[in-house]
């Protein structure tokens, strides 16, 4: 992560409030997200050991070429 120094710069009260809110949210979400990631990785490792195949996340909806007309895009 890049560290930027704003020596001598003054933040407005609104900017200070927003910065503090962002810090609070980040401090709260970081452990929650880390826990979710570790749980997901543990489940995937168990499935991998059992020989389960990976879930297919992406599916092909259509294979068309060209630019659709405005009428097709709007559903007419």
C-alpha positions as CSV (number, residue, x, y, z in Angstrom):
1,X,0.0,0.0,0.0
2,X,1.3,3.4,-0.9
3,X,1.6,6.0,1.9
4,X,0.9,9.6,1.0
5,X,1.9,12.5,3.2
6,X,-0.2,15.6,3.3
7,X,2.0,17.7,5.5
8,X,0.4,21.1,6.0
9,X,-2.9,20.2,4.4
10,X,-6.0,20.9,6.3
11,X,-9.1,18.7,6.0
12,X,-12.6,20.2,6.2
13,X,-14.8,19.0,9.1
14,X,-16.8,16.9,6.5
15,X,-13.7,15.3,5.2
16,X,-12.5,14.5,8.7
17,X,-15.9,12.9,9.5
18,X,-15.8,10.9,6.3
19,X,-12.3,9.7,6.9
20,X,-13.1,8.6,10.5
21,X,-16.2,6.8,9.2
22,X,-14.1,5.0,6.6
23,X,-11.6,4.0,9.3
24,X,-14.4,2.6,11.5
25,X,-15.9,0.6,8.7
26,X,-12.6,-0.8,7.6
27,X,-11.7,-1.8,11.2
28,X,-15.0,-3.6,11.5
29,X,-15.1,-5.2,8.1
30,X,-11.5,-6.4,7.9
31,X,-11.9,-9.2,10.6
32,X,-15.3,-10.1,9.3
33,X,-14.1,-10.5,5.7
34,X,-10.9,-12.4,6.8
35,X,-13.1,-14.8,8.8
36,X,-15.4,-15.4,5.8
37,X,-12.5,-16.0,3.5
38,X,-10.9,-18.5,5.9
39,X,-14.2,-20.3,6.3
40,X,-14.7,-20.5,2.5
41,X,-11.2,-21.8,2.0
42,X,-11.7,-24.5,4.6
43,X,-14.9,-25.7,2.9
44,X,-13.2,-25.7,-0.4
45,X,-10.2,-27.7,1.0
46,X,-12.7,-30.3,2.4
47,X,-14.5,-30.6,-0.9
48,X,-11.2,-30.9,-2.7
49,X,-10.1,-33.8,-0.4
50,X,-13.4,-35.5,-1.0
51,X,-12.9,-35.3,-4.8
52,X,-15.8,-33.0,-5.5
53,X,-15.5,-31.0,-8.7
54,X,-15.5,-27.2,-8.6
55,X,-18.8,-25.5,-9.1
56,X,-19.3,-24.0,-12.5
57,X,-19.6,-20.3,-11.8
58,X,-19.9,-18.9,-15.3
59,X,-22.4,-20.1,-17.9
60,X,-22.8,-19.0,-21.4
61,X,-26.2,-17.3,-21.9
62,X,-26.0,-16.7,-25.6
63,X,-23.4,-16.7,-28.4
64,X,-24.4,-13.9,-30.7
65,X,-22.2,-11.6,-32.7
66,X,-22.8,-8.1,-33.9
67,X,-24.4,-5.1,-32.3
68,X,-28.1,-5.4,-31.3
69,X,-30.5,-2.7,-32.5
70,X,-32.0,-0.2,-30.2
71,X,-35.4,-2.0,-30.5
72,X,-33.9,-5.3,-29.5
73,X,-32.0,-3.7,-26.6
74,X,-35.3,-2.1,-25.4
75,X,-37.2,-5.3,-25.7
76,X,-39.4,-4.5,-28.7
